[in-house]
Amino acid sequence: MTASKKTTAAAAATATTSTTTLIVGLSGCSCSGKSTLARLLRDVFPGCLVVHEDDFYKPASQLPRKNGFVDWDCAEAIDVPALADALSYVREHASLPPDMTTRHGRQDQEFINGCSIHPSVISELQHTVRSSLPPPTMTTTPSPPPRVCIVEGFLLYGPLMTALEPLLDVKCFVRASRARVTARRRDRDAYMCARWEGFWPDPPGYVDEVVWPNYVRAHAWMFEAGDVEGKFLGEERLRRRDGGGGGVEVMREGAAAVDADMEGTLRWLFGVVLKELQKRAPR
């Protein structure tokens, strides 16, 4: 684990809290595009923060085993209290905890070098933000619109992650079929993550024996008859299953919602976040 589980008390006592924060959960199966989408949203919304769930892994010695593998892809692998502490700090201070570190720096550079989204799309969305949210000087208060924080991870919702529930203002979910997940994991020579110092190659059979079964177990509650490659529950039923909160936002544009292209998914997420910002912006 590279992120501290402690929120610095001294910093919490002295930091200002005048700026509010909109915390957006972005979850989905491994290789569904979450990290890329989070980085794109970071470029679109001014001052956007990104928290990566896989910066909060427990030490390898504390992880469970499944089908002969060390299981990095289950809720029990994540230090949920540490992640909750970090999000609490973000909510209160509109900034990342000073003692939080990440191993995503190299991935960020590779993202910048290889992103498939045309820069004109980012410019268009940035312009929409500027024209849709009034600047502070045009409001009756000096407070700016809420600062966005994207929390991305393979497992943010569900029974074992309830400590995060009150900290997520918006919960978004992106889908990927088993075929796409398997192909993407296979085609990557190694998996860059916080598990090791550098790249971590999937052991043979890991996706079929661990990654996909864990995804099904954690997310079956969101789908009709528990079929994660089938239809989502209706909006009201999904909200009730989620505990009566704001519910989970999902793409519902027919077959395009599964393995949707990156630009279409980005535009959908952008609309969800912008709508919530407009609701919360000072008047």
C-alpha positions as CSV (number, residue, x, y, z in Angstrom):
1,M,0.0,0.0,0.0
2,T,1.5,3.4,-1.0
3,A,-1.1,5.7,0.5
4,S,-1.0,6.3,4.2
5,K,-4.1,5.2,6.3
6,K,-3.7,8.2,8.6
7,T,-5.2,11.6,8.1
8,T,-2.8,14.2,9.5
9,A,-4.6,15.7,12.5
10,A,-2.5,18.9,12.5
11,A,-3.3,19.5,8.8
12,A,-6.9,18.8,9.4
13,A,-7.0,21.4,12.2
14,T,-5.4,24.2,10.2
15,A,-6.8,23.7,6.7
16,T,-9.5,25.9,5.4
17,T,-12.8,24.3,4.4
18,S,-14.5,27.1,2.4
19,T,-14.2,25.2,-0.9
20,T,-16.6,22.3,-1.3
21,T,-15.8,19.1,-3.1
22,L,-17.8,16.8,-5.4
23,I,-16.5,13.3,-5.0
24,V,-17.4,11.1,-8.0
25,G,-16.9,7.3,-7.9
26,L,-15.9,5.7,-11.2
27,S,-16.0,1.9,-11.0
28,G,-16.1,-1.1,-13.3
29,C,-14.3,-4.3,-14.2
30,S,-10.5,-4.4,-14.7
31,C,-9.6,-3.0,-18.1
32,S,-12.9,-1.2,-18.6
33,G,-11.2,2.1,-19.1
34,K,-11.6,3.7,-15.7
35,S,-8.1,5.1,-15.3
36,T,-8.1,6.6,-18.7
37,L,-11.5,8.1,-18.2
38,A,-10.4,9.6,-14.8
39,R,-7.4,11.2,-16.4
40,L,-9.5,12.6,-19.2
41,L,-12.0,14.1,-16.7
42,R,-9.1,15.5,-14.8
43,D,-8.1,17.4,-17.9
44,V,-11.6,18.7,-18.5
45,F,-12.6,20.0,-15.1
46,P,-10.5,22.7,-13.6
47,G,-8.5,21.6,-10.5
48,C,-9.9,18.1,-10.7
49,L,-8.3,15.6,-8.3
50,V,-7.9,11.8,-9.0
51,V,-7.7,9.1,-6.3
52,H,-6.8,5.6,-7.5
53,E,-8.2,2.7,-5.4
54,D,-5.2,0.5,-6.2
55,D,-3.0,2.9,-4.2
56,F,-4.7,1.4,-1.2
57,Y,-3.7,-2.3,-1.4
58,K,-2.9,-4.1,1.8
59,P,0.5,-5.7,2.0
60,A,0.8,-8.9,0.0
61,S,1.2,-10.9,3.2
62,Q,-2.3,-10.0,4.2
63,L,-4.1,-10.9,1.0
64,P,-6.4,-13.9,0.6
65,R,-5.7,-16.7,-1.9
66,K,-8.2,-17.9,-4.5
67,N,-7.8,-20.9,-6.7
68,G,-4.1,-21.0,-6.0
69,F,-3.4,-17.3,-6.7
70,V,-2.8,-14.4,-4.4
71,D,-6.1,-12.5,-4.9
72,W,-5.4,-8.8,-5.6
73,D,-8.9,-8.3,-7.2
74,C,-11.3,-8.6,-4.2
75,A,-12.6,-6.2,-1.6
76,E,-10.5,-7.9,1.1
77,A,-7.3,-6.8,-0.8
78,I,-8.1,-3.1,-0.3
79,D,-7.5,-1.1,2.9
80,V,-10.9,0.4,2.9
81,P,-10.5,2.4,6.1
82,A,-7.4,4.1,4.6
83,L,-9.3,4.9,1.4
84,A,-12.2,6.3,3.4
85,D,-9.9,8.4,5.5
86,A,-8.3,9.8,2.3
87,L,-11.8,10.7,0.9
88,S,-12.8,12.3,4.1
89,Y,-9.8,14.5,3.9
90,V,-10.6,15.4,0.3
91,R,-14.2,16.2,1.2
92,E,-13.1,18.5,4.0
93,H,-10.1,20.2,2.4
94,A,-10.7,20.0,-1.3
95,S,-7.2,18.6,-1.7
96,L,-5.4,15.3,-1.5
97,P,-3.9,14.3,1.9
98,P,-0.3,15.6,2.2
99,D,1.0,12.1,3.1
100,M,-0.7,10.3,0.2
101,T,1.5,9.0,-2.6
102,T,0.7,7.2,-5.9
103,R,2.5,4.9,-8.3
104,H,0.5,6.1,-11.2
105,G,3.0,8.7,-12.4
106,R,4.4,6.5,-15.2
107,Q,1.0,5.5,-16.3
108,D,0.0,9.2,-16.6
109,Q,2.9,9.9,-18.9
110,E,2.0,6.8,-21.0
111,F,-1.6,8.1,-21.1
112,I,-0.5,11.5,-22.3
113,N,1.6,9.9,-25.1
114,G,-1.0,7.3,-26.2
115,C,-4.5,8.7,-25.6
116,S,-7.0,8.0,-28.4
117,I,-9.2,11.0,-27.7
118,H,-8.6,13.9,-30.1
119,P,-7.5,17.1,-28.3
120,S,-10.4,18.9,-29.9
121,V,-12.9,16.8,-27.8
122,I,-11.1,17.9,-24.6
123,S,-11.1,21.5,-25.7
124,E,-14.8,21.3,-26.5
125,L,-15.7,19.9,-23.1
126,Q,-13.5,22.5,-21.4
127,H,-15.4,25.2,-23.2
128,T,-18.7,23.7,-22.1
129,V,-17.5,23.8,-18.5
130,R,-16.5,27.4,-18.7
131,S,-19.8,28.4,-20.3
132,S,-22.0,26.3,-18.1
133,L,-20.6,27.2,-14.6
134,P,-20.6,30.9,-13.6
135,P,-17.3,32.2,-12.4
136,P,-17.1,33.3,-8.7
137,T,-17.2,37.0,-9.6
138,M,-20.7,36.5,-11.0
139,T,-22.2,34.9,-7.9
140,T,-23.5,36.4,-4.7
141,T,-20.8,34.6,-2.7
142,P,-17.0,34.3,-3.1
143,S,-17.2,30.5,-3.1
144,P,-16.2,28.8,-6.5
145,P,-18.1,25.8,-7.9
146,P,-17.3,22.6,-6.1
147,R,-13.9,21.0,-6.9
148,V,-14.2,17.6,-8.6
149,C,-12.5,14.5,-7.2
150,I,-12.7,11.3,-9.3
151,V,-12.2,8.1,-7.3
152,E,-11.5,5.3,-9.8
153,G,-11.3,1.6,-8.9
154,F,-12.3,-1.9,-9.8
155,L,-14.5,-2.2,-6.7
156,L,-16.2,0.8,-5.1
157,Y,-19.8,-0.3,-4.6
158,G,-21.3,-3.3,-2.9
159,P,-21.7,-4.8,0.6
160,L,-18.0,-4.8,1.6
161,M,-17.5,-1.2,0.6
162,T,-20.2,0.4,2.6
163,A,-17.7,2.6,4.5
164,L,-17.3,4.6,1.2
165,E,-21.1,5.1,0.6
166,P,-21.5,8.4,2.5
167,L,-18.3,9.8,0.9
168,L,-19.4,9.4,-2.8
169,D,-21.7,12.1,-4.1
170,V,-22.0,10.5,-7.5
171,K,-21.5,6.8,-8.4
172,C,-20.8,5.9,-12.0
173,F,-20.2,2.5,-13.5
174,V,-18.7,1.5,-16.8
175,R,-19.1,-1.9,-18.4
176,A,-16.8,-4.2,-20.3
177,S,-17.7,-7.6,-21.6
178,R,-15.8,-10.7,-20.5
179,A,-14.3,-11.0,-24.0
180,R,-12.9,-7.5,-24.0
181,V,-11.6,-7.7,-20.4
182,T,-9.8,-11.0,-21.2
183,A,-8.4,-9.6,-24.5
184,R,-7.1,-6.4,-22.9
185,R,-5.5,-8.1,-20.0
186,R,-3.9,-10.6,-22.4
187,D,-2.6,-8.0,-24.8
188,R,-0.9,-6.0,-22.2
189,D,2.6,-7.4,-21.6
190,A,2.3,-6.5,-18.0
191,Y,-0.1,-4.8,-15.7
192,M,1.0,-1.5,-14.2
193,C,-0.4,-1.1,-10.8
194,A,0.5,-0.5,-7.1
195,R,0.9,-4.2,-6.4
196,W,4.7,-4.2,-7.0
197,E,7.4,-1.7,-7.7
198,G,6.7,-1.5,-11.4
199,F,4.9,-3.9,-13.8
200,W,3.0,-7.0,-12.7
201,P,2.4,-9.7,-15.3
202,D,-0.8,-11.7,-14.9
203,P,0.0,-15.3,-14.0
204,P,-1.6,-17.8,-16.5
205,G,-5.2,-18.3,-15.7
206,Y,-5.5,-15.4,-13.3
207,V,-8.2,-13.5,-15.3
208,D,-10.4,-16.6,-15.7
209,E,-9.9,-17.9,-12.1
210,V,-9.8,-14.7,-10.1
211,V,-10.5,-11.4,-12.0
212,W,-13.8,-12.3,-13.7
213,P,-15.4,-14.5,-11.0
214,N,-14.7,-11.7,-8.4
215,Y,-16.3,-9.1,-10.7
216,V,-19.4,-11.3,-11.0
217,R,-19.6,-11.9,-7.3
218,A,-19.3,-8.2,-6.4
219,H,-21.6,-6.8,-9.1
220,A,-24.3,-9.3,-9.7
221,W,-26.7,-7.3,-7.5
222,M,-26.8,-4.5,-10.2
223,F,-28.1,-6.8,-13.0
224,E,-31.3,-8.6,-13.9
225,A,-31.0,-12.2,-12.6
226,G,-27.4,-11.4,-11.5
227,D,-26.2,-11.7,-15.1
228,V,-23.3,-9.1,-15.4
229,E,-23.4,-9.4,-19.2
230,G,-27.2,-8.9,-19.3
231,K,-29.4,-5.9,-18.5
232,F,-29.0,-3.5,-15.6
233,L,-31.8,-3.3,-13.1
234,G,-34.2,-0.4,-13.7
235,E,-33.2,2.9,-12.1
236,E,-35.6,2.7,-9.1
237,R,-34.7,-1.0,-8.4
238,L,-31.0,-0.2,-8.7
239,R,-31.4,2.7,-6.3
240,R,-33.2,0.5,-3.7
241,R,-30.6,-2.3,-4.1
242,D,-27.9,0.4,-3.5
243,G,-29.4,1.2,-0.1
244,G,-31.7,4.0,-1.0
245,G,-29.0,6.5,-1.7
246,G,-28.4,8.4,-4.9
247,G,-28.1,5.1,-6.8
248,V,-25.5,4.1,-9.4
249,E,-25.3,6.0,-12.7
250,V,-25.0,3.6,-15.7
251,M,-25.1,4.1,-19.5
252,R,-28.4,2.8,-20.8
253,E,-28.1,3.5,-24.5
254,G,-28.8,0.0,-25.6
255,A,-26.0,-2.3,-26.7
256,A,-23.6,0.7,-26.9
257,A,-23.5,0.7,-23.1
258,V,-21.4,-2.5,-23.2
259,D,-17.9,-2.0,-24.6
260,A,-18.8,1.6,-25.5
261,D,-16.2,3.6,-27.3
262,M,-14.0,5.9,-25.2
263,E,-15.3,9.2,-26.5
264,G,-19.0,8.2,-26.0
265,T,-18.3,7.0,-22.5
266,L,-16.3,10.2,-21.7
267,R,-19.2,12.4,-23.0
268,W,-21.7,10.4,-20.8
269,L,-19.6,10.8,-17.7
270,F,-19.0,14.4,-18.4
271,G,-22.7,15.1,-18.6
272,V,-23.3,13.3,-15.3
273,V,-20.6,15.3,-13.5
274,L,-21.5,18.6,-15.1
275,K,-25.2,18.2,-14.2
276,E,-24.3,17.6,-10.5
277,L,-21.9,20.6,-10.5
278,Q,-24.6,22.8,-11.9
279,K,-27.0,21.7,-9.1
280,R,-24.3,22.6,-6.5
281,A,-22.9,25.8,-8.0
282,P,-23.4,29.0,-6.0
283,R,-26.3,31.1,-7.2
